[in-house]
Amino acid sequence: MLNNPNGAVMEVDIGNRLRGLREARKISQRELARRVGVPNSTISLIEANRTNPSVGALKRILDGLPIGLSEFFAWEPEAPRKAFFAAEELVEIGKGRISYRRVGDATPFRQLMMLKECYQPGADTGRVPLVHDGEEAGIVLSGRLEVTVEDQRRVLGPGDAYAFDSSRPHRFRAVGPDPCEVVSCCTPPSF
């Protein structure tokens, strides 16, 4: 059970959920306790459902995994992970002139995100370069895509590919009269 800020009690097995996520990330109780600055016994008591953390305390503990509260409560440890996805099952996570269709379920322990992207002619990721942790790679299926990574710029066509450290400032722009389709991946998932 967990008390939310409105005083309502939610029936959630916090202990087993926390243990499942911690083990899925291969983090010991001792390591998680060290990361968040609490005694090891605190993590042990929560996982054994012998104490209920406040929302604030749980948030601090989850920051050590790291995972947000909404992802924590959405995670279902018993659910089998699906391996195959029909085209219509790809989830649209973009809006506007760039379509990002995610391959796979959004689970908190995924370490890789794969996308099927479609850029309408002239669409771009914005004037401000993207910068985030991780790595990304992609291959152009059709159309033409201008990729800028720091001071390097290249127009890629079908069969051409890119791969770089995502901490380097980068942006993407479709060039030419046709939509551009790309299959890309990044690790860790960035959105």
Backbone as CSV, one residue per row, in Angstrom:
resi,resn,N_x,N_y,N_z,CA_x,CA_y,CA_z,C_x,C_y,C_z
1,MET,0.844,-1.182,0.000,0.000,0.000,0.000,0.882,1.235,0.000
2,LEU,0.329,2.331,-0.552,1.051,3.591,-0.630,0.052,4.704,-0.430
3,ASN,0.377,5.658,0.406,-0.481,6.819,0.592,-0.109,7.864,-0.441
4,ASN,-1.114,8.305,-1.225,-0.822,9.357,-2.193,-1.043,10.716,-1.542
5,PRO,-0.677,11.833,-2.189,-0.786,13.153,-1.570,-2.216,13.521,-1.164
6,ASN,-3.225,12.933,-1.758,-4.615,13.241,-1.414,-5.104,12.421,-0.230
7,GLY,-4.256,11.571,0.320,-4.620,10.775,1.471,-5.244,9.433,1.114
8,ALA,-5.498,9.179,-0.152,-6.098,7.909,-0.554,-5.044,6.808,-0.493
9,VAL,-5.487,5.606,-0.201,-4.582,4.466,-0.133,-4.701,3.676,-1.433
10,MET,-3.545,3.405,-2.048,-3.523,2.629,-3.282,-3.033,1.224,-2.947
11,GLU,-3.697,0.198,-3.456,-3.307,-1.195,-3.228,-2.330,-1.617,-4.325
12,VAL,-1.057,-1.464,-4.049,-0.005,-1.845,-4.984,1.066,-2.578,-4.190
13,ASP,1.565,-3.664,-4.730,2.631,-4.411,-4.068,3.955,-3.708,-4.370
14,ILE,4.238,-2.682,-3.599,5.431,-1.862,-3.801,6.691,-2.715,-3.685
15,GLY,6.740,-3.573,-2.657,7.946,-4.356,-2.402,8.342,-5.255,-3.558
16,ASN,7.400,-6.059,-4.044,7.726,-6.962,-5.158,8.013,-6.194,-6.435
17,ARG,7.309,-5.108,-6.638,7.542,-4.280,-7.826,8.954,-3.695,-7.781
18,LEU,9.347,-3.141,-6.621,10.684,-2.565,-6.479,11.752,-3.640,-6.667
19,ARG,11.556,-4.807,-6.036,12.519,-5.897,-6.167,12.654,-6.322,-7.632
20,GLY,11.518,-6.485,-8.319,11.559,-6.908,-9.715,12.318,-5.944,-10.598
21,LEU,12.066,-4.656,-10.417,12.775,-3.660,-11.224,14.254,-3.601,-10.877
22,ARG,14.553,-3.661,-9.585,15.955,-3.623,-9.169,16.719,-4.826,-9.732
23,GLU,16.134,-6.010,-9.636,16.792,-7.209,-10.156,16.894,-7.178,-11.679
24,ALA,15.875,-6.653,-12.348,15.927,-6.554,-13.808,17.079,-5.665,-14.252
25,ARG,17.435,-4.706,-13.421,18.539,-3.799,-13.743,19.867,-4.278,-13.155
26,LYS,19.831,-5.455,-12.519,21.036,-6.064,-11.967,21.737,-5.153,-10.948
27,ILE,20.926,-4.587,-10.055,21.434,-3.728,-8.993,21.132,-4.418,-7.665
28,SER,22.131,-4.523,-6.795,21.915,-5.137,-5.482,21.180,-4.161,-4.567
29,GLN,20.606,-4.697,-3.486,19.973,-3.824,-2.493,20.992,-2.842,-1.937
30,ARG,22.181,-3.352,-1.670,23.237,-2.510,-1.095,23.601,-1.365,-2.046
31,GLU,23.719,-1.669,-3.342,24.070,-0.643,-4.330,22.967,0.400,-4.446
32,LEU,21.711,-0.036,-4.475,20.604,0.917,-4.561,20.582,1.808,-3.323
33,ALA,20.778,1.218,-2.160,20.807,2.009,-0.923,21.931,3.040,-0.970
34,ARG,23.099,2.627,-1.443,24.235,3.555,-1.555,23.906,4.707,-2.498
35,ARG,23.285,4.393,-3.651,22.954,5.416,-4.650,22.009,6.486,-4.098
36,VAL,21.077,6.062,-3.240,20.071,7.017,-2.767,20.329,7.513,-1.354
37,GLY,21.396,7.013,-0.706,21.782,7.516,0.602,20.886,7.080,1.745
38,VAL,20.426,5.827,1.686,19.622,5.276,2.790,20.296,3.995,3.269
39,PRO,19.967,3.553,4.484,20.526,2.279,4.945,20.010,1.118,4.093
40,ASN,20.833,0.098,3.936,20.444,-1.100,3.192,19.168,-1.701,3.778
41,SER,19.007,-1.612,5.072,17.829,-2.185,5.733,16.538,-1.513,5.264
42,THR,16.602,-0.244,4.869,15.408,0.452,4.371,14.905,-0.205,3.088
43,ILE,15.817,-0.472,2.171,15.435,-1.129,0.912,14.900,-2.524,1.210
44,SER,15.570,-3.246,2.108,15.154,-4.597,2.471,13.751,-4.603,3.074
45,LEU,13.459,-3.676,3.974,12.137,-3.602,4.605,11.042,-3.265,3.594
46,ILE,11.341,-2.369,2.673,10.346,-2.010,1.645,10.075,-3.206,0.746
47,GLU,11.135,-3.882,0.287,10.953,-5.029,-0.603,10.231,-6.187,0.084
48,ALA,10.363,-6.276,1.399,9.666,-7.325,2.149,8.253,-6.891,2.533
49,ASN,7.847,-5.692,2.091,6.533,-5.115,2.422,6.320,-5.005,3.932
50,ARG,7.419,-4.733,4.661,7.317,-4.546,6.107,7.267,-3.080,6.480
51,THR,7.458,-2.202,5.487,7.285,-0.767,5.686,6.817,-0.172,4.373
52,ASN,6.006,0.863,4.488,5.485,1.538,3.299,6.127,2.910,3.177
53,PRO,6.818,3.165,2.062,7.446,4.478,1.901,6.409,5.530,1.533
54,SER,6.706,6.769,1.882,5.883,7.880,1.394,6.152,8.028,-0.101
55,VAL,5.325,8.795,-0.791,5.546,9.029,-2.221,6.901,9.688,-2.441
56,GLY,7.247,10.651,-1.591,8.539,11.329,-1.721,9.712,10.392,-1.529
57,ALA,9.621,9.517,-0.513,10.702,8.561,-0.263,10.822,7.570,-1.419
58,LEU,9.674,7.100,-1.918,9.703,6.174,-3.053,10.325,6.842,-4.273
59,LYS,9.987,8.097,-4.532,10.550,8.827,-5.673,12.069,8.884,-5.562
60,ARG,12.592,9.192,-4.372,14.054,9.255,-4.175,14.696,7.892,-4.446
61,ILE,14.045,6.818,-3.994,14.587,5.472,-4.221,14.560,5.141,-5.715
62,LEU,13.461,5.485,-6.380,13.352,5.187,-7.814,14.352,5.976,-8.645
63,ASP,14.738,7.167,-8.164,15.768,7.937,-8.867,17.082,7.166,-8.938
64,GLY,17.306,6.254,-8.008,18.520,5.437,-8.010,18.499,4.319,-9.028
65,LEU,17.353,4.020,-9.626,17.293,2.901,-10.593,17.712,3.287,-12.006
66,PRO,17.516,4.350,-12.629,16.504,5.395,-12.448,15.218,5.026,-13.194
67,ILE,14.108,5.413,-12.590,12.793,5.227,-13.203,11.841,6.219,-12.550
68,GLY,10.912,6.745,-13.317,9.931,7.684,-12.792,8.782,6.961,-12.097
69,LEU,8.044,7.695,-11.294,6.912,7.121,-10.573,5.872,6.521,-11.519
70,SER,5.535,7.232,-12.590,4.503,6.719,-13.498,4.951,5.424,-14.159
71,GLU,6.215,5.332,-14.554,6.722,4.094,-15.147,6.719,2.966,-14.119
72,PHE,7.064,3.300,-12.870,7.091,2.312,-11.804,5.710,1.692,-11.618
73,PHE,4.681,2.525,-11.555,3.334,2.008,-11.328,2.737,1.368,-12.578
74,ALA,3.257,1.699,-13.739,2.765,1.092,-14.979,3.401,-0.272,-15.226
75,TRP,4.554,-0.517,-14.632,5.295,-1.758,-14.865,4.534,-2.940,-14.281
76,GLU,4.415,-3.998,-15.060,3.761,-5.228,-14.624,4.776,-6.363,-14.694
77,PRO,5.305,-6.780,-13.536,6.357,-7.802,-13.555,5.930,-9.147,-14.113
78,GLU,4.644,-9.498,-14.018,4.201,-10.812,-14.477,3.979,-10.861,-15.987
79,ALA,3.828,-9.729,-16.617,3.472,-9.693,-18.033,4.606,-10.231,-18.904
80,PRO,4.318,-11.200,-19.769,5.352,-11.683,-20.683,5.683,-10.601,-21.704
81,ARG,6.937,-10.530,-22.087,7.357,-9.530,-23.064,7.112,-10.066,-24.458
82,LYS,6.423,-9.274,-25.224,6.080,-9.620,-26.593,7.326,-9.510,-27.476
83,ALA,7.464,-10.403,-28.435,8.649,-10.411,-29.300,8.365,-9.970,-30.728
84,PHE,7.107,-10.046,-31.182,6.801,-9.747,-32.578,5.685,-8.704,-32.645
85,PHE,5.763,-7.814,-33.632,4.821,-6.714,-33.760,4.421,-6.535,-35.212
86,ALA,3.124,-6.552,-35.460,2.619,-6.275,-36.809,2.770,-4.775,-37.076
87,ALA,2.797,-4.402,-38.337,2.989,-3.000,-38.715,2.010,-2.080,-38.001
88,GLU,0.757,-2.511,-37.869,-0.250,-1.656,-37.236,-0.087,-1.567,-35.716
89,GLU,0.803,-2.389,-35.135,1.041,-2.347,-33.697,2.165,-1.390,-33.309
90,LEU,2.887,-0.858,-34.286,3.929,0.108,-33.963,3.252,1.357,-33.413
91,VAL,3.753,1.852,-32.293,3.107,2.959,-31.587,3.660,4.292,-32.077
92,GLU,2.771,5.168,-32.519,3.163,6.506,-32.974,3.494,7.349,-31.757
93,ILE,4.727,7.855,-31.694,5.118,8.705,-30.577,5.529,10.094,-31.051
94,GLY,5.349,10.383,-32.333,5.678,11.700,-32.858,4.431,12.441,-33.291
95,LYS,4.594,13.700,-33.527,3.482,14.514,-34.020,4.041,15.455,-35.078
96,GLY,3.189,15.834,-35.987,3.604,16.814,-36.979,4.175,16.183,-38.226
97,ARG,5.194,16.818,-38.768,5.745,16.430,-40.062,6.758,15.287,-39.980
98,ILE,7.048,14.836,-38.770,7.918,13.668,-38.596,7.135,12.622,-37.810
99,SER,7.032,11.439,-38.378,6.374,10.324,-37.713,7.441,9.435,-37.090
100,TYR,7.296,9.149,-35.793,8.174,8.212,-35.111,7.299,7.053,-34.643
101,ARG,7.492,5.881,-35.208,6.716,4.706,-34.807,7.639,3.748,-34.074
102,ARG,7.376,3.573,-32.772,8.220,2.764,-31.908,7.980,1.277,-32.134
103,VAL,9.065,0.518,-32.221,9.006,-0.928,-32.326,9.128,-1.483,-30.907
104,GLY,8.141,-2.229,-30.467,8.196,-2.854,-29.147,7.439,-2.086,-28.098
105,ASP,7.312,-2.733,-26.966,6.609,-2.144,-25.833,7.514,-1.151,-25.125
106,ALA,6.893,-0.176,-24.479,7.641,0.782,-23.660,7.719,0.214,-22.248
107,THR,8.776,-0.488,-21.951,8.955,-1.035,-20.616,10.143,-0.345,-19.971
108,PRO,10.130,-0.216,-18.648,11.184,0.545,-17.996,12.575,-0.056,-18.092
109,PHE,12.686,-1.363,-18.380,14.028,-1.923,-18.440,14.548,-2.100,-19.855
110,ARG,13.884,-1.567,-20.844,14.419,-1.622,-22.210,15.690,-0.786,-22.279
111,GLN,16.675,-1.304,-22.946,17.933,-0.587,-23.096,18.118,-0.041,-24.502
112,LEU,17.210,-0.403,-25.404,17.312,-0.007,-26.804,15.938,0.428,-27.292
113,MET,15.897,1.490,-28.070,14.651,1.904,-28.700,14.873,1.902,-30.205
114,MET,13.963,1.236,-30.927,14.024,1.198,-32.387,12.800,1.919,-32.929
115,LEU,13.014,2.717,-33.966,11.947,3.509,-34.566,11.906,3.327,-36.072
116,LYS,10.693,3.405,-36.623,10.526,3.585,-38.060,10.099,5.038,-38.208
117,GLU,10.947,5.842,-38.831,10.712,7.279,-38.944,10.286,7.626,-40.365
118,CYS,9.410,8.612,-40.474,9.030,9.131,-41.782,9.023,10.650,-41.716
119,TYR,9.909,11.267,-42.493,10.027,12.720,-42.573,9.308,13.188,-43.831
120,GLN,8.374,14.112,-43.682,7.752,14.723,-44.847,8.772,15.659,-45.496
121,PRO,8.664,15.944,-46.806,9.639,16.827,-47.457,9.825,18.122,-46.681
122,GLY,11.074,18.451,-46.392,11.409,19.674,-45.669,11.324,19.569,-44.162
123,ALA,10.787,18.484,-43.621,10.664,18.340,-42.169,12.037,18.214,-41.529
124,ASP,12.185,18.809,-40.350,13.451,18.674,-39.636,13.207,18.616,-38.137
125,THR,14.258,18.293,-37.412,14.153,18.146,-35.963,14.322,19.476,-35.241
126,GLY,14.463,20.565,-35.968,14.554,21.889,-35.358,15.911,22.523,-35.549
127,ARG,15.926,23.832,-35.346,17.189,24.575,-35.519,18.178,24.307,-34.395
128,VAL,17.650,24.052,-33.201,18.519,23.765,-32.065,18.921,22.297,-32.125
129,PRO,20.221,22.018,-32.189,20.666,20.621,-32.276,20.234,19.810,-31.056
130,LEU,19.991,18.530,-31.277,19.651,17.599,-30.209,20.932,17.152,-29.522
131,VAL,20.878,16.980,-28.220,22.008,16.482,-27.448,21.426,15.647,-26.314
132,HIS,21.852,14.406,-26.179,21.399,13.551,-25.084,22.395,12.429,-24.889
133,ASP,22.280,11.725,-23.782,23.182,10.615,-23.495,22.906,9.448,-24.436
134,GLY,23.919,8.653,-24.690,23.736,7.419,-25.438,24.351,7.438,-26.817
135,GLU,23.867,6.499,-27.623,24.308,6.357,-29.000,23.083,6.179,-29.876
136,GLU,23.206,6.503,-31.144,22.119,6.258,-32.085,22.685,5.903,-33.444
137,ALA,21.858,5.198,-34.203,22.243,4.759,-35.534,20.980,4.614,-36.364
138,GLY,21.137,4.712,-37.675,19.990,4.546,-38.542,20.413,4.254,-39.961
139,ILE,19.446,3.781,-40.747,19.685,3.510,-42.155,18.507,4.080,-42.942
140,VAL,18.808,4.796,-44.005,17.776,5.405,-44.844,17.208,4.335,-45.765
141,LEU,15.874,4.204,-45.745,15.203,3.237,-46.619,14.795,3.870,-47.944
142,SER,14.294,5.117,-47.877,13.873,5.822,-49.094,13.968,7.316,-48.851
143,GLY,14.032,8.075,-49.929,14.159,9.527,-49.817,15.581,9.930,-49.497
144,ARG,15.718,11.187,-49.069,17.046,11.716,-48.760,16.977,12.434,-47.422
145,LEU,17.988,12.215,-46.582,18.029,12.778,-45.238,19.362,13.474,-45.018
146,GLU,19.287,14.745,-44.672,20.491,15.484,-44.307,20.715,15.289,-42.812
147,VAL,21.885,14.771,-42.467,22.240,14.535,-41.071,23.421,15.440,-40.732
148,THR,23.275,16.203,-39.666,24.347,17.068,-39.189,24.771,16.582,-37.812
149,VAL,26.063,16.326,-37.650,26.634,15.930,-36.365,27.810,16.864,-36.119
150,GLU,27.667,17.739,-35.137,28.620,18.806,-34.860,28.834,19.615,-36.138
151,ASP,30.070,19.662,-36.647,30.333,20.454,-37.856,30.342,19.592,-39.126
152,GLN,29.936,18.339,-39.013,29.872,17.453,-40.177,28.438,17.381,-40.685
153,ARG,28.277,17.472,-42.010,26.951,17.389,-42.612,27.028,16.492,-43.834
154,ARG,26.023,15.610,-43.972,25.998,14.701,-45.103,24.553,14.453,-45.501
155,VAL,24.291,14.373,-46.800,22.974,13.982,-47.298,23.044,12.492,-47.607
156,LEU,22.170,11.730,-46.968,22.152,10.273,-47.116,20.966,9.852,-47.956
157,GLY,21.173,8.857,-48.791,20.118,8.293,-49.614,19.855,6.851,-49.235
158,PRO,18.973,6.175,-49.965,18.629,4.790,-49.646,19.873,3.903,-49.502
159,GLY,19.912,3.175,-48.393,21.034,2.286,-48.111,22.151,2.939,-47.324
160,ASP,22.203,4.271,-47.294,23.225,4.964,-46.504,22.826,4.928,-45.032
161,ALA,23.831,5.065,-44.151,23.568,4.928,-42.722,24.384,5.934,-41.916
162,TYR,24.010,6.078,-40.651,24.738,6.927,-39.715,24.823,6.208,-38.370
163,ALA,25.837,6.552,-37.588,26.005,6.045,-36.229,26.917,7.013,-35.498
164,PHE,26.495,7.473,-34.307,27.313,8.426,-33.564,26.892,8.458,-32.099
165,ASP,27.767,9.064,-31.288,27.500,9.290,-29.875,26.515,10.457,-29.789
166,SER,25.382,10.240,-29.125,24.301,11.226,-29.093,24.627,12.467,-28.273
167,SER,25.736,12.452,-27.528,26.122,13.655,-26.794,26.705,14.707,-27.736
168,ARG,26.989,14.307,-28.981,27.444,15.271,-29.985,26.206,15.975,-30.564
169,PRO,26.196,17.306,-30.639,25.029,18.018,-31.177,24.700,17.515,-32.589
170,HIS,23.393,17.243,-32.825,22.990,16.662,-34.107,21.571,17.090,-34.465
171,ARG,21.275,17.012,-35.755,19.922,17.291,-36.247,19.699,16.550,-37.551
172,PHE,18.420,16.407,-37.923,18.029,15.682,-39.130,17.062,16.539,-39.929
173,ARG,17.162,16.451,-41.273,16.249,17.198,-42.142,16.049,16.437,-43.442
174,ALA,14.771,16.269,-43.832,14.462,15.629,-45.112,14.725,16.628,-46.221
175,VAL,15.431,16.193,-47.249,15.696,17.062,-48.395,15.135,16.379,-49.637
176,GLY,14.711,17.166,-50.590,14.148,16.606,-51.813,12.633,16.602,-51.765
177,PRO,12.019,16.206,-52.869,10.559,16.296,-53.002,9.780,15.122,-52.407
178,ASP,10.468,14.064,-51.981,9.788,12.866,-51.511,9.948,12.687,-50.003
179,PRO,8.992,12.015,-49.357,9.175,11.677,-47.942,10.411,10.795,-47.777
180,CYS,10.996,10.857,-46.602,12.190,10.064,-46.301,11.843,9.095,-45.184
181,GLU,12.111,7.806,-45.410,11.878,6.789,-44.395,13.216,6.274,-43.873
182,VAL,13.278,6.125,-42.548,14.500,5.722,-41.865,14.130,4.691,-40.804
183,VAL,14.980,3.707,-40.605,14.881,2.844,-39.441,16.055,3.216,-38.554
184,SER,15.755,3.585,-37.299,16.806,4.029,-36.399,16.702,3.335,-35.054
185,CYS,17.765,3.439,-34.287,17.737,2.932,-32.930,18.619,3.824,-32.069
186,CYS,18.299,3.852,-30.782,19.133,4.594,-29.846,19.154,3.836,-28.528
187,THR,20.240,4.038,-27.828,20.386,3.430,-26.527,21.052,4.431,-25.607
188,PRO,20.526,4.695,-24.442,19.251,4.201,-23.952,18.108,4.904,-24.657
189,PRO,16.875,4.398,-24.515,15.734,5.078,-25.136,15.691,6.538,-24.697
190,SER,15.534,7.443,-25.653,15.587,8.872,-25.313,14.226,9.534,-25.276
191,PHE,13.166,8.879,-25.787,11.806,9.410,-25.654,10.799,8.326,-25.928
